[in-house]
Amino acid sequence: MKLRKSKYHEKSCFFSIEFFVDLLQYCYTSKLVSTPTNVGDVQKWVKENFAKGKIPPFSFVYDGKSSDSFLKSWHKSEKLIAKEEPGSEETLITYKDKKTGLMVKCHITVFSDFPAVEWCLIFPILRG
């Protein structure tokens, strides 16, 4: 996988399209992602893959350990968010480690007019 800065690297962080193609090829060849064919399939995929007690379809390393090994034991909360865009359903899932206070917020958007889902992880900085 090759990462290259684009001509816009001074203003924003863009990577070449080659990175995204390589990432998609990796996901499909390693069977990490199945391809939903309709919006109902996407909603079902989200419910199954972000269910309580399941390993979500993202990972990170914390204290030298993969999130796969501890995220299922963290407190999980879920709430629907008021729609910002028509034709979408938005959910915020929050995972929190009660021992350390570390929190991971996963903002999920499902689109009603296309079989697609996107999610963005946020690691808020908590000051005590």
MMTF fields as JSON, N, C-alpha, C and O atoms, coordinates in Angstrom:
{
  "mmtfVersion": "1.0.0",
  "mmtfProducer": "UNKNOWN",
  "numBonds": 511,
  "numAtoms": 512,
  "numGroups": 128,
  "numChains": 1,
  "numModels": 1,
  "chainsPerModel": [1],
  "groupsPerChain": [128],
  "chainIdList": ["A"],
  "bondAtomList": [4, 2, 8, 6, 12, 10, 16, 14, 20, 18, 24, 22, 28, 26, 32, 30, 36, 34, 40, 38, 44, 42, 48, 46, 52, 50, 56, 54, 60, 58, 64, 62, 68, 66, 72, 70, 76, 74, 80, 78, 84, 82, 88, 86, 92, 90, 96, 94, 100, 98, 104, 102, 108, 106, 112, 110, 116, 114, 120, 118, 124, 122, 128, 126, 132, 130, 136, 134, 140, 138, 144, 142, 148, 146, 152, 150, 156, 154, 160, 158, 164, 162, 168, 166, 172, 170, 176, 174, 180, 178, 184, 182, 188, 186, 192, 190, 196, 194, 200, 198, 204, 202, 208, 206, 212, 210, 216, 214, 220, 218, 224, 222, 228, 226, 232, 230, 236, 234, 240, 238, 244, 242, 248, 246, 252, 250, 256, 254, 260, 258, 264, 262, 268, 266, 272, 270, 276, 274, 280, 278, 284, 282, 288, 286, 292, 290, 296, 294, 300, 298, 304, 302, 308, 306, 312, 310, 316, 314, 320, 318, 324, 322, 328, 326, 332, 330, 336, 334, 340, 338, 344, 342, 348, 346, 352, 350, 356, 354, 360, 358, 364, 362, 368, 366, 372, 370, 376, 374, 380, 378, 384, 382, 388, 386, 392, 390, 396, 394, 400, 398, 404, 402, 408, 406, 412, 410, 416, 414, 420, 418, 424, 422, 428, 426, 432, 430, 436, 434, 440, 438, 444, 442, 448, 446, 452, 450, 456, 454, 460, 458, 464, 462, 468, 466, 472, 470, 476, 474, 480, 478, 484, 482, 488, 486, 492, 490, 496, 494, 500, 498, 504, 502, 508, 506],
  "bondOrderList": [1, 1, 1, 1, 1, 1, 1, 1, 1, 1, 1, 1, 1, 1, 1, 1, 1, 1, 1, 1, 1, 1, 1, 1, 1, 1, 1, 1, 1, 1, 1, 1, 1, 1, 1, 1, 1, 1, 1, 1, 1, 1, 1, 1, 1, 1, 1, 1, 1, 1, 1, 1, 1, 1, 1, 1, 1, 1, 1, 1, 1, 1, 1, 1, 1, 1, 1, 1, 1, 1, 1, 1, 1, 1, 1, 1, 1, 1, 1, 1, 1, 1, 1, 1, 1, 1, 1, 1, 1, 1, 1, 1, 1, 1, 1, 1, 1, 1, 1, 1, 1, 1, 1, 1, 1, 1, 1, 1, 1, 1, 1, 1, 1, 1, 1, 1, 1, 1, 1, 1, 1, 1, 1, 1, 1, 1, 1],
  "groupList": [{"groupName": "MET", "atomNameList": ["N", "CA", "C", "O"], "elementList": ["N", "C", "C", "O"], "formalChargeList": [0, 0, 0, 0], "bondAtomList": [1, 0, 2, 1, 3, 2], "bondOrderList": [1, 1, 2], "singleLetterCode": "M", "chemCompType": "L-PEPTIDE LINKING"}, {"groupName": "LYS", "atomNameList": ["N", "CA", "C", "O"], "elementList": ["N", "C", "C", "O"], "formalChargeList": [0, 0, 0, 0], "bondAtomList": [1, 0, 2, 1, 3, 2], "bondOrderList": [1, 1, 2], "singleLetterCode": "K", "chemCompType": "L-PEPTIDE LINKING"}, {"groupName": "LEU", "atomNameList": ["N", "CA", "C", "O"], "elementList": ["N", "C", "C", "O"], "formalChargeList": [0, 0, 0, 0], "bondAtomList": [1, 0, 2, 1, 3, 2], "bondOrderList": [1, 1, 2], "singleLetterCode": "L", "chemCompType": "L-PEPTIDE LINKING"}, {"groupName": "ARG", "atomNameList": ["N", "CA", "C", "O"], "elementList": ["N", "C", "C", "O"], "formalChargeList": [0, 0, 0, 0], "bondAtomList": [1, 0, 2, 1, 3, 2], "bondOrderList": [1, 1, 2], "singleLetterCode": "R", "chemCompType": "L-PEPTIDE LINKING"}, {"groupName": "SER", "atomNameList": ["N", "CA", "C", "O"], "elementList": ["N", "C", "C", "O"], "formalChargeList": [0, 0, 0, 0], "bondAtomList": [1, 0, 2, 1, 3, 2], "bondOrderList": [1, 1, 2], "singleLetterCode": "S", "chemCompType": "L-PEPTIDE LINKING"}, {"groupName": "TYR", "atomNameList": ["N", "CA", "C", "O"], "elementList": ["N", "C", "C", "O"], "formalChargeList": [0, 0, 0, 0], "bondAtomList": [1, 0, 2, 1, 3, 2], "bondOrderList": [1, 1, 2], "singleLetterCode": "Y", "chemCompType": "L-PEPTIDE LINKING"}, {"groupName": "HIS", "atomNameList": ["N", "CA", "C", "O"], "elementList": ["N", "C", "C", "O"], "formalChargeList": [0, 0, 0, 0], "bondAtomList": [1, 0, 2, 1, 3, 2], "bondOrderList": [1, 1, 2], "singleLetterCode": "H", "chemCompType": "L-PEPTIDE LINKING"}, {"groupName": "GLU", "atomNameList": ["N", "CA", "C", "O"], "elementList": ["N", "C", "C", "O"], "formalChargeList": [0, 0, 0, 0], "bondAtomList": [1, 0, 2, 1, 3, 2], "bondOrderList": [1, 1, 2], "singleLetterCode": "E", "chemCompType": "L-PEPTIDE LINKING"}, {"groupName": "CYS", "atomNameList": ["N", "CA", "C", "O"], "elementList": ["N", "C", "C", "O"], "formalChargeList": [0, 0, 0, 0], "bondAtomList": [1, 0, 2, 1, 3, 2], "bondOrderList": [1, 1, 2], "singleLetterCode": "C", "chemCompType": "L-PEPTIDE LINKING"}, {"groupName": "PHE", "atomNameList": ["N", "CA", "C", "O"], "elementList": ["N", "C", "C", "O"], "formalChargeList": [0, 0, 0, 0], "bondAtomList": [1, 0, 2, 1, 3, 2], "bondOrderList": [1, 1, 2], "singleLetterCode": "F", "chemCompType": "L-PEPTIDE LINKING"}, {"groupName": "ILE", "atomNameList": ["N", "CA", "C", "O"], "elementList": ["N", "C", "C", "O"], "formalChargeList": [0, 0, 0, 0], "bondAtomList": [1, 0, 2, 1, 3, 2], "bondOrderList": [1, 1, 2], "singleLetterCode": "I", "chemCompType": "L-PEPTIDE LINKING"}, {"groupName": "VAL", "atomNameList": ["N", "CA", "C", "O"], "elementList": ["N", "C", "C", "O"], "formalChargeList": [0, 0, 0, 0], "bondAtomList": [1, 0, 2, 1, 3, 2], "bondOrderList": [1, 1, 2], "singleLetterCode": "V", "chemCompType": "L-PEPTIDE LINKING"}, {"groupName": "ASP", "atomNameList": ["N", "CA", "C", "O"], "elementList": ["N", "C", "C", "O"], "formalChargeList": [0, 0, 0, 0], "bondAtomList": [1, 0, 2, 1, 3, 2], "bondOrderList": [1, 1, 2], "singleLetterCode": "D", "chemCompType": "L-PEPTIDE LINKING"}, {"groupName": "GLN", "atomNameList": ["N", "CA", "C", "O"], "elementList": ["N", "C", "C", "O"], "formalChargeList": [0, 0, 0, 0], "bondAtomList": [1, 0, 2, 1, 3, 2], "bondOrderList": [1, 1, 2], "singleLetterCode": "Q", "chemCompType": "L-PEPTIDE LINKING"}, {"groupName": "THR", "atomNameList": ["N", "CA", "C", "O"], "elementList": ["N", "C", "C", "O"], "formalChargeList": [0, 0, 0, 0], "bondAtomList": [1, 0, 2, 1, 3, 2], "bondOrderList": [1, 1, 2], "singleLetterCode": "T", "chemCompType": "L-PEPTIDE LINKING"}, {"groupName": "PRO", "atomNameList": ["N", "CA", "C", "O"], "elementList": ["N", "C", "C", "O"], "formalChargeList": [0, 0, 0, 0], "bondAtomList": [1, 0, 2, 1, 3, 2], "bondOrderList": [1, 1, 2], "singleLetterCode": "P", "chemCompType": "L-PEPTIDE LINKING"}, {"groupName": "ASN", "atomNameList": ["N", "CA", "C", "O"], "elementList": ["N", "C", "C", "O"], "formalChargeList": [0, 0, 0, 0], "bondAtomList": [1, 0, 2, 1, 3, 2], "bondOrderList": [1, 1, 2], "singleLetterCode": "N", "chemCompType": "L-PEPTIDE LINKING"}, {"groupName": "GLY", "atomNameList": ["N", "CA", "C", "O"], "elementList": ["N", "C", "C", "O"], "formalChargeList": [0, 0, 0, 0], "bondAtomList": [1, 0, 2, 1, 3, 2], "bondOrderList": [1, 1, 2], "singleLetterCode": "G", "chemCompType": "PEPTIDE LINKING"}, {"groupName": "TRP", "atomNameList": ["N", "CA", "C", "O"], "elementList": ["N", "C", "C", "O"], "formalChargeList": [0, 0, 0, 0], "bondAtomList": [1, 0, 2, 1, 3, 2], "bondOrderList": [1, 1, 2], "singleLetterCode": "W", "chemCompType": "L-PEPTIDE LINKING"}, {"groupName": "ALA", "atomNameList": ["N", "CA", "C", "O"], "elementList": ["N", "C", "C", "O"], "formalChargeList": [0, 0, 0, 0], "bondAtomList": [1, 0, 2, 1, 3, 2], "bondOrderList": [1, 1, 2], "singleLetterCode": "A", "chemCompType": "L-PEPTIDE LINKING"}],
  "groupTypeList": [0, 1, 2, 3, 1, 4, 1, 5, 6, 7, 1, 4, 8, 9, 9, 4, 10, 7, 9, 9, 11, 12, 2, 2, 13, 5, 8, 5, 14, 4, 1, 2, 11, 4, 14, 15, 14, 16, 11, 17, 12, 11, 13, 1, 18, 11, 1, 7, 16, 9, 19, 1, 17, 1, 10, 15, 15, 9, 4, 9, 11, 5, 12, 17, 1, 4, 4, 12, 4, 9, 2, 1, 4, 18, 6, 1, 4, 7, 1, 2, 10, 19, 1, 7, 7, 15, 17, 4, 7, 7, 14, 2, 10, 14, 5, 1, 12, 1, 1, 14, 17, 2, 0, 11, 1, 8, 6, 10, 14, 11, 9, 4, 12, 9, 15, 19, 11, 7, 18, 8, 2, 10, 9, 15, 10, 2, 3, 17],
  "groupIdList": [1, 2, 3, 4, 5, 6, 7, 8, 9, 10, 11, 12, 13, 14, 15, 16, 17, 18, 19, 20, 21, 22, 23, 24, 25, 26, 27, 28, 29, 30, 31, 32, 33, 34, 35, 36, 37, 38, 39, 40, 41, 42, 43, 44, 45, 46, 47, 48, 49, 50, 51, 52, 53, 54, 55, 56, 57, 58, 59, 60, 61, 62, 63, 64, 65, 66, 67, 68, 69, 70, 71, 72, 73, 74, 75, 76, 77, 78, 79, 80, 81, 82, 83, 84, 85, 86, 87, 88, 89, 90, 91, 92, 93, 94, 95, 96, 97, 98, 99, 100, 101, 102, 103, 104, 105, 106, 107, 108, 109, 110, 111, 112, 113, 114, 115, 116, 117, 118, 119, 120, 121, 122, 123, 124, 125, 126, 127, 128],
  "secStructList": [7, 7, 7, 7, 5, 7, 6, 6, 6, 6, 6, 1, 7, 7, 5, 7, 2, 2, 2, 2, 2, 2, 2, 2, 2, 2, 2, 2, 2, 6, 6, 7, 7, 7, 7, 7, 7, 1, 2, 2, 2, 2, 2, 2, 2, 2, 2, 2, 2, 6, 1, 6, 6, 1, 7, 7, 1, 7, 7, 7, 3, 3, 6, 6, 3, 3, 4, 4, 4, 6, 4, 4, 4, 1, 3, 3, 3, 3, 3, 3, 3, 7, 7, 1, 1, 6, 6, 3, 3, 3, 3, 3, 3, 3, 3, 3, 7, 6, 6, 6, 7, 7, 3, 3, 3, 3, 3, 3, 3, 3, 3, 1, 1, 1, 1, 7, 3, 3, 3, 3, 3, 3, 7, 7, 7, 7, 7, 7],
  "xCoordList": [0.844, 0.0, 0.9, 1.792, 0.674, 1.483, 0.65, -0.46, 1.19, 0.527, 1.324, 2.54, 0.643, 1.305, 0.541, -0.689, 1.269, 0.615, 0.124, 0.801, -1.041, -1.555, -1.004, -0.272, -1.359, -0.898, -1.546, -1.144, -2.554, -3.257, -2.75, -3.365, -1.646, -1.226, -0.942, -0.98, -0.663, -0.411, -1.679, -1.613, -2.845, -4.089, -4.89, -5.547, -4.848, -5.66, -4.87, -3.811, -5.405, -4.743, -5.47, -6.442, -5.012, -5.597, -4.598, -3.391, -5.087, -4.244, -4.677, -5.805, -3.783, -4.098, -5.21, -5.43, -5.887, -6.976, -6.449, -7.201, -5.177, -4.578, -4.716, -4.927, -4.599, -4.759, -6.148, -6.29, -7.172, -8.541, -8.832, -9.539, -8.295, -8.475, -7.8, -8.376, -6.583, -5.889, -6.657, -6.743, -7.212, -7.991, -9.229, -9.525, -9.954, -11.139, -10.777, -11.471, -9.684, -9.258, -8.932, -9.276, -8.275, -7.937, -9.208, -9.314, -10.161, -11.397, -12.154, -12.63, -12.269, -13.034, -12.293, -12.915, -10.978, -10.257, -10.11, -9.994, -10.112, -9.999, -11.372, -11.468, -12.429, -13.802, -14.208, -15.01, -13.637, -14.031, -15.34, -16.066, -15.635, -16.81, -17.642, -17.118, -18.94, -19.844, -20.564, -20.667, -21.056, -21.666, -23.177, -23.79, -23.801, -25.263, -25.807, -25.207, -26.93, -27.482, -28.66, -29.095, -29.191, -30.282, -30.202, -29.439, -31.0, -30.947, -31.306, -30.698, -32.269, -32.628, -31.463, -31.269, -30.68, -29.491, -28.472, -27.824, -28.336, -27.383, -27.807, -26.981, -29.081, -29.567, -29.378, -29.016, -29.616, -29.406, -27.923, -27.57, -27.055, -25.602, -25.15, -24.357, -25.652, -25.278, -25.732, -24.955, -26.965, -27.484, -26.667, -26.374, -26.303, -25.533, -24.101, -23.584, -23.454, -22.035, -21.74, -20.608, -22.738, -22.551, -23.369, -23.595, -23.81, -24.617, -23.779, -22.561, -24.456, -23.784, -23.128, -23.733, -21.894, -21.159, -20.433, -19.693, -20.629, -19.952, -18.715, -18.664, -17.738, -16.575, -16.991, -17.329, -16.977, -17.414, -16.429, -15.304, -16.845, -15.99, -14.929, -14.67, -14.326, -13.184, -12.288, -12.711, -11.069, -10.173, -9.153, -8.907, -8.57, -7.506, -6.656, -7.056, -5.499, -4.6, -4.572, -4.386, -4.759, -4.735, -3.905, -4.164, -2.919, -2.027, -1.387, -1.189, -1.067, -0.41, -1.316, -0.841, -2.63, -3.567, -4.561, -4.965, -4.949, -5.949, -7.321, -7.641, -8.122, -9.464, -10.341, -11.312, -10.015, -10.761, -10.758, -11.698, -9.696, -9.558, -10.279, -10.442, -10.715, -11.336, -12.617, -13.372, -12.888, -14.015, -15.368, -16.295, -15.5, -16.77, -17.126, -18.302, -16.145, -16.412, -16.686, -17.074, -16.494, -16.75, -18.26, -19.038, -18.648, -20.041, -20.395, -19.637, -21.539, -21.965, -23.317, -24.237, -23.436, -24.737, -24.987, -24.052, -26.249, -26.632, -27.805, -28.738, -27.762, -28.906, -29.022, -28.028, -30.273, -30.541, -30.302, -30.576, -29.786, -29.493, -30.487, -30.868, -30.898, -31.789, -31.114, -29.914, -31.894, -31.345, -30.814, -31.501, -29.566, -28.985, -29.218, -29.355, -29.259, -29.457, -30.717, -30.947, -31.537, -32.685, -32.177, -31.154, -32.891, -32.491, -31.409, -30.726, -31.238, -30.228, -30.747, -31.627, -30.193, -30.495, -29.174, -28.228, -29.105, -27.842, -27.957, -28.956, -26.908, -26.85, -25.499, -24.48, -25.497, -24.247, -24.11, -24.955, -23.039, -22.74, -21.51, -20.497, -21.612, -20.497, -20.025, -20.823, -18.725, -18.088, -17.247, -16.514, -17.355, -16.596, -15.99, -16.66, -14.704, -14.003, -14.211, -13.742, -14.905, -15.212, -13.963, -13.927, -12.935, -11.713, -10.914, -10.49, -10.709, -9.835, -10.595, -10.033, -11.868, -12.645, -12.478, -13.119, -11.614, -11.441, -12.768, -13.491, -13.073, -14.344, -14.091, -13.21, -14.885, -14.853, -16.276, -17.188, -16.462, -17.782, -17.753, -16.858, -18.744, -18.86, -20.135, -21.244, -19.961, -21.091, -21.377, -20.539, -22.563, -22.925, -24.037, -25.024, -23.872, -24.903, -25.272, -24.411, -26.577, -27.122, -27.958, -28.757, -27.775, -28.469, -29.679, -29.592, -30.806, -32.035, -32.155, -32.985, -31.34, -31.45, -30.306, -30.234, -29.411, -28.272, -27.806, -27.773, -27.443, -27.009, -25.585, -24.622, -25.487, -24.172, -24.286, -25.336, -23.183, -23.094, -21.722, -20.735, -21.676, -20.381, -20.334, -21.361, -19.127, -18.968, -17.67, -16.694, -17.69, -16.546, -16.3, -17.228, -15.064, -14.712, -14.173, -13.403, -14.593, -14.125, -13.626, -14.319, -12.425, -11.851, -11.792, -10.795, -12.848, -12.864, -11.767, -11.447, -11.213, -10.232, -10.999, -11.64, -10.921, -11.648, -10.667, -9.611, -11.032, -10.164, -10.85, -12.033, -10.111, -10.687, -10.609, -11.073],
  "yCoordList": [-1.156, 0.0, 1.233, 1.349, 2.143, 3.342, 4.554, 4.741, 5.368, 6.612, 7.754, 7.833, 8.626, 9.786, 11.032, 11.029, 12.09, 13.361, 13.924, 13.815, 14.517, 15.151, 16.556, 17.008, 17.246, 18.622, 19.542, 20.697, 19.037, 19.831, 19.567, 20.019, 18.848, 18.408, 19.557, 19.349, 20.744, 21.879, 22.288, 22.679, 22.204, 22.68, 21.575, 21.811, 20.386, 19.283, 18.0, 17.944, 16.99, 15.691, 14.801, 14.137, 14.78, 13.932, 12.834, 13.072, 11.663, 10.576, 10.194, 10.458, 9.583, 9.224, 8.181, 7.429, 8.16, 7.198, 5.772, 4.846, 5.598, 4.267, 3.671, 2.467, 4.504, 4.039, 3.446, 2.366, 4.158, 3.703, 2.436, 1.549, 2.35, 1.138, -0.039, -1.124, 0.169, -0.893, -1.305, -2.492, -0.332, -0.63, -1.446, -2.427, -1.057, -1.81, -3.225, -4.177, -3.367, -4.705, -5.552, -6.733, -4.959, -5.69, -6.147, -7.305, -5.248, -5.587, -6.704, -7.631, -6.63, -7.649, -8.976, -10.031, -8.947, -10.217, -10.894, -12.118, -10.128, -10.75, -10.996, -11.387, -10.765, -11.025, -10.244, -10.712, -9.029, -8.178, -7.468, -7.082, -7.298, -6.531, -7.351, -7.903, -7.435, -8.019, -6.868, -5.783, -7.078, -6.007, -6.076, -6.917, -5.201, -5.168, -4.663, -3.792, -5.205, -4.821, -3.876, -3.315, -3.687, -2.73, -2.092, -2.529, -1.058, -0.295, -1.166, -1.018, -2.061, -2.964, -3.829, -4.071, -4.298, -5.091, -4.265, -4.771, -2.994, -2.118, -1.924, -2.026, -1.648, -1.463, -2.734, -2.661, -3.876, -5.151, -5.35, -5.79, -5.018, -5.138, -4.275, -4.72, -3.049, -2.148, -2.732, -2.761, -3.194, -3.764, -4.976, -5.134, -5.827, -7.033, -6.712, -7.291, -5.797, -5.534, -4.55, -4.477, -3.801, -2.889, -3.329, -2.526, -4.572, -5.089, -5.188, -5.36, -5.076, -5.2, -6.58, -7.598, -6.587, -7.838, -8.287, -9.27, -7.583, -7.921, -7.033, -5.924, -7.53, -6.709, -5.837, -6.366, -4.514, -3.64, -3.678, -4.154, -3.179, -3.25, -2.153, -1.585, -1.865, -0.958, -1.446, -2.239, -0.98, -1.353, -0.245, 0.587, -0.263, 0.66, -0.013, -1.026, 0.541, -0.009, 0.94, 2.146, 0.383, 1.166, 0.412, -0.759, 1.073, 0.465, -0.817, -1.785, -0.802, -1.945, -3.111, -4.155, -2.943, -4.032, -3.614, -2.453, -4.569, -4.32, -4.178, -4.889, -3.262, -3.043, -4.293, -4.423, -5.201, -6.462, -7.222, -7.957, -7.041, -7.809, -7.186, -7.853, -5.928, -5.313, -4.529, -4.273, -4.146, -3.25, -3.87, -3.148, -5.187, -5.849, -5.69, -5.749, -5.493, -5.381, -3.933, -3.703, -2.976, -1.577, -1.304, -1.998, -0.281, 0.153, 0.726, 1.518, 0.325, 0.773, 1.451, 0.922, 2.631, 3.293, 3.681, 3.862, 3.804, 4.069, 5.031, 4.889, 6.011, 6.908, 7.387, 7.596, 7.551, 8.116, 9.61, 10.259, 10.144, 11.576, 12.209, 11.601, 13.421, 14.147, 14.246, 14.501, 14.045, 14.024, 15.391, 16.407, 15.386, 16.606, 16.659, 17.733, 15.496, 15.403, 14.586, 13.565, 15.037, 14.189, 12.914, 12.924, 11.836, 10.572, 9.837, 8.986, 10.151, 9.441, 9.179, 9.883, 8.168, 7.825, 7.83, 7.153, 8.589, 8.736, 8.197, 8.405, 7.5, 6.901, 7.226, 7.247, 7.475, 7.684, 6.546, 6.372, 5.777, 4.706, 5.139, 5.533, 5.061, 5.457, 4.248, 3.554, 4.005, 2.952, 3.663, 4.6, 3.212, 3.873, 2.857, 1.934, 3.046, 2.226, 2.87, 3.981, 2.179, 2.745, 2.917, 3.785, 2.094, 2.188, 3.446, 4.166, 3.713, 4.816, 6.056, 7.151, 5.889, 7.011, 7.226, 8.107, 6.425, 6.573, 6.317, 5.377, 7.167, 7.074, 7.069, 7.767, 6.264, 6.217, 6.443, 5.698, 7.47, 7.745, 7.353, 7.746, 6.575, 6.11, 6.705, 6.336, 7.62, 8.291, 7.535, 7.506, 6.919, 6.057, 6.71, 7.187, 6.729, 7.253, 6.176, 5.628, 5.879, 4.95, 5.789, 6.62, 5.574, 6.358, 5.59, 4.391, 6.286, 5.616, 5.478, 4.711, 6.208, 6.156, 5.395, 5.329, 4.821, 4.089, 3.086, 3.42, 1.867, 0.867, 1.156, 0.506, 2.151, 2.542, 2.932, 3.371, 2.761, 3.184, 3.813, 3.378, 4.843, 5.417, 5.583, 5.78, 5.5, 5.747, 6.487, 6.331, 7.287, 8.114, 7.929, 8.029, 7.662, 7.494, 8.796, 9.507, 9.09, 10.281, 9.825, 9.102, 10.25, 9.97, 11.296, 12.013, 11.628, 12.926, 13.018, 12.038, 14.2, 14.452, 14.903, 15.954, 14.087, 14.393, 14.991, 14.424, 16.112, 16.766, 16.681, 16.996, 16.261, 16.066, 17.207, 17.141],
  "zCoordList": [0.0, 0.0, 0.0, 0.84, -0.928, -1.042, -0.658, -1.157, 0.227, 0.588, 0.0, 0.175, -0.689, -1.272, -0.893, -0.841, -0.63, -0.373, -1.698, -2.721, -1.67, -2.868, -2.961, -2.08, -4.036, -4.187, -3.164, -3.024, -2.442, -1.438, -0.022, 0.945, 0.114, 1.442, 2.399, 3.612, 1.913, 2.788, 3.526, 4.692, 2.86, 3.447, 4.109, 5.123, 3.559, 4.072, 3.958, 3.332, 4.567, 4.537, 3.546, 3.906, 2.307, 1.278, 0.926, 0.909, 0.651, 0.203, -1.198, -1.614, -1.898, -3.277, -3.326, -2.376, -4.436, -4.637, -4.556, -4.254, -4.821, -4.76, -3.356, -3.213, -2.328, -0.954, -0.749, -0.176, -1.22, -1.016, -1.816, -1.338, -3.017, -3.817, -3.126, -3.041, -2.633, -1.907, -0.659, -0.344, 0.048, 1.25, 0.913, 1.594, -0.127, -0.537, -0.954, -0.598, -1.712, -2.123, -0.899, -0.852, 0.087, 1.305, 2.016, 2.421, 2.165, 2.872, 2.172, 2.827, 0.868, 0.156, 0.084, 0.206, -0.11, -0.221, 1.126, 1.184, 2.22, 3.532, 4.159, 5.323, 3.382, 3.792, 5.035, 5.844, 5.179, 6.289, 5.994, 6.909, 4.725, 4.328, 3.368, 2.401, 3.629, 2.656, 1.979, 2.553, 0.792, 0.029, 0.114, -0.543, 0.919, 0.96, -0.372, -1.001, -0.797, -2.096, -1.99, -2.995, -0.771, -0.613, 0.766, 1.628, 0.955, 2.2, 3.408, 4.468, 3.269, 4.363, 4.794, 5.986, 3.821, 4.137, 4.917, 5.834, 4.548, 5.234, 6.684, 7.59, 6.909, 8.277, 9.106, 10.281, 8.51, 9.186, 9.508, 10.602, 8.535, 8.727, 9.907, 10.736, 9.979, 11.079, 12.409, 13.363, 12.49, 13.738, 14.177, 15.362, 13.227, 13.555, 13.956, 14.91, 13.241, 13.461, 14.586, 15.064, 15.006, 16.127, 17.343, 18.249, 17.381, 18.488, 19.768, 19.72, 20.9, 22.196, 22.29, 21.953, 22.752, 22.903, 21.648, 21.685, 20.532, 19.271, 19.121, 19.654, 18.401, 18.058, 16.881, 15.822, 17.037, 15.948, 14.778, 14.932, 13.611, 12.415, 12.358, 11.297, 13.493, 13.552, 14.671, 15.512, 14.683, 15.772, 15.988, 15.115, 17.176, 17.526, 18.589, 19.162, 18.848, 19.848, 21.037, 20.881, 22.22, 23.452, 24.475, 24.751, 25.03, 26.022, 25.484, 26.219, 24.185, 23.556, 23.211, 22.765, 23.414, 23.147, 22.074, 22.004, 21.24, 20.213, 20.864, 21.817, 20.346, 20.898, 20.798, 21.543, 19.899, 19.802, 21.124, 21.425, 21.914, 23.155, 24.347, 25.369, 24.252, 25.43, 25.158, 26.096, 23.941, 23.667, 24.007, 24.376, 23.892, 24.222, 25.694, 26.053, 26.535, 27.979, 28.412, 29.557, 27.537, 27.887, 27.902, 27.249, 28.659, 28.672, 27.3, 26.741, 26.765, 25.441, 25.554, 26.179, 24.943, 24.873, 23.422, 22.641, 23.08, 21.692, 21.677, 22.468, 20.78, 20.64, 19.193, 18.497, 18.772, 17.452, 17.516, 18.525, 16.419, 16.343, 15.376, 14.375, 15.679, 14.77, 13.401, 13.304, 12.365, 11.006, 10.599, 10.706, 10.127, 9.575, 8.066, 7.482, 7.458, 6.017, 5.749, 6.397, 4.793, 4.427, 3.761, 3.077, 3.967, 3.341, 4.096, 3.525, 5.381, 6.169, 7.576, 8.072, 8.2, 9.591, 10.333, 9.931, 11.411, 12.127, 13.546, 14.235, 13.962, 15.293, 15.907, 15.216, 17.194, 17.924, 18.93, 19.808, 18.789, 19.738, 20.522, 19.945, 21.83, 22.687, 23.483, 24.114, 23.447, 24.233, 25.291, 24.979, 26.551, 27.614, 28.563, 29.027, 28.84, 29.82, 31.189, 31.435, 32.066, 33.386, 34.248, 35.121, 34.007, 34.809, 34.481, 35.386, 33.198, 32.787, 32.329, 32.29, 31.982, 31.471, 29.979, 29.406, 29.33, 27.884, 27.189, 27.521, 26.223, 25.518, 24.012, 23.51, 23.305, 21.85, 21.369, 21.729, 20.556, 19.996, 18.527, 17.779, 18.132, 16.752, 16.162, 16.549, 15.23, 14.582, 13.289, 12.387, 13.193, 12.063, 11.257, 11.818, 9.938, 9.041, 8.032, 7.343, 7.957, 6.957, 6.002, 6.433, 4.717, 3.701, 3.178, 2.913, 3.032, 2.604, 1.091, 0.604, 0.348, -1.109, -1.777, -3.005, -0.969, -1.532, -0.491, 0.693, -0.884, 0.102, 0.595, 0.189, 1.482, 2.0, 3.461, 3.93, 4.165, 5.558, 5.747, 5.153, 6.585, 6.927, 8.433, 9.082, 8.983, 10.395, 10.628, 9.895, 11.657, 12.023, 13.515, 14.317, 13.885, 15.294, 15.859, 15.212, 17.071, 17.77, 19.133, 19.849, 19.484, 20.791, 21.549, 21.462, 22.29, 22.963, 24.033, 24.705, 24.166, 25.205, 26.429, 26.433, 27.468, 28.703, 29.7, 29.98, 30.211, 31.2, 32.551, 32.681, 33.537, 34.844, 35.724, 36.863]
}
